[in-house]
Amino acid sequence: MTVTIADRTAVPSPERAADAVACAPEPRPGREVYRDTLVDLLAADPRLVCLDSDTGLFSPVDWGAAADRYVNLGIAEQNLMGAAAGLARSGRIPFVNTMATFAASRAVEAVKLDIALNNLPVRIAATHSGLSAGHLGSTHHALEDLAVMRMLPNMTVLVPADAAATEELVRACVDLPGPVYLRLGRGATADLGPGLPPLRIGRAQPLREGEDVTIVATGPYPVLAALEAADTLAAEGISAAVLNMHTVKPLDVEALHAAARTTRAIVTVEEHWASGGLGSAVAEVVAELGAGCPVRRVAVADRFAAGSGGQRHLLERNGITATAVAERARGALRARTA
Amino acid sequence: MTVTELTLRQHAQTVREMIVDLCANPEGGHLGGSMSLVEILVTLYHRVLRISPDAPDAPDRDLLVLSKGHGAIGLYAALAERGFFPRELLAEYGMPDSMLTAHPNPAVPGVEMPTGSLGHGLSLGVGFALDFRLTGSDRRCFVVLGDGELQEGSVWEAAMAASTHRLDRLVAIVDRNGLQITGSTEATAGLEPLADRWRAFGWNVLQVDGHDTRQLYAALGDAPRVPGRPTVVLARTVKGKGLPQVEGQARSHYARMAGRQHKRALAVLRAQATREEPTT
């Protein structure tokens, strides 16, 4: 039986909670993992400061002795980014919290000019990315942020695919020299499990080996969809490699060159508009390589993902599914042989 | 008039002449809004700021952020006059590959931050002042804003944050010349009652003649003065100050001075300075 995304995702329902006792612990939302990791880091490192924009993610009591280094600046994201730049210019390492769409659209000029232009070590923790705000609607969906952030010189763009990766990347980004955009979701998603290759910023994480097609994915659901599609394809005798592209910038060009040379097609998957995100980034690299390897993108089409519904519903409505990934892979391979 | 005021007046005169020279570059420059800043900048650089031109990055220095970045040629001239770099360097302004861009470039010694997209400076100041508080430092950050710039909403985000978080080592100075590119600020997106607005945002408000170095020093010299509250100095100024042919006119905003215009402007400036010399 093919495992669907829904089955592999933690949904806090009573039945599943009961199951969970018997098997693995419930996965935790990335933003909660981020919060707990940051509380831990601030306690140990006086350079770190947390600037909040009334997200409700933090309570001042979380911080203990580090409470003076947590500042809630209110619902004012431009000021949030400017103030973070001032602190970073003073030698601090600010973590700022806001929702992805506010970081990457409302406040983007301050991110560009105050943070990126000065190459300052501000860590922008952006929650509710992609369609994870679900029923909150198009105002809260962030389908532009990868495009915006990867365009900015000096910016590192990180997208953890599960709770463990979130903790690992939060810790790993503290001492990066320049600014970092950390793309987080809203709810919990399935853990990718133990025994994965280590996460190295700037290096794709190979999750599956394969000879026919390479699926390049970023973010929790896209990576799950990629793995599920690889299973489906394997049952048909198509061997698919899966790369978890947790670092969208700097992109692992080497891994993509290898994929374009050793497999016959590349399929990208992301919870983002098709323009400008991971798929665009991969297409740019592969096109310039000139290896003739086709790239097919699974992403949200050029429209607002309007309408109510949870994240998984909206992903399905917008074609971010394992089925679509498998279909795109088959199509690309057919085109290659034709 | 004290010796200090006389000296500041001489610095202001020199800075004005440099600004006119800079506007004679083929690229021209933001004349009006730089001329209105001159006394504010020379008072800060020569009397108020704890800075050292020999160590522009000294960790205990006071900070000046020119949020109205189109005043860059005024800033460059003031920095040259204070000794941050040789005056000769100003001749590079507007030339290919020069670091002297028409909005402040932090590659220039003494320039703290790139500014010029309006409405960013006060937030940067909030960040600096938060750091001063965390480190227990007695440093100060002065942010010079244009009055037209106050039409940017982000300024008021920063104003709210500064008073809420009691950032009393943050001092804003508004160059209140009343003009923006197309005309008066009040006809464009009115700012009055400006002092009341800042007070309502929780700031300590001072009002001075922005061309009177004595009043400026009185307002800025011992800043901060109200514990727990940020201070704003509303400095009434004249756009294009020093050149009667453009004073108080929106058309002074940007100027490219050809050879004769340049010479004439310098002559007018010098004649005025001579007239204003104290007779005693």
Interface residues (C-beta under 8 A of the other chain):
Chain A: V49 D68 R69 V71 L73 G74 A76 Q78 N79 M81 G82 A83 A84 A85 G86 L87 A88 R89 S90 G91 R92 P94 E109 A110 L113 D114 L117 N118
Chain B: P106 E112 M113 P114 S117 G119 H120 L122 S123 L124 G125 V126 G127 F128 A129 L130 D131 L134 T135 C141 G153 S154 E157 A158 M160 A161 T164 H165
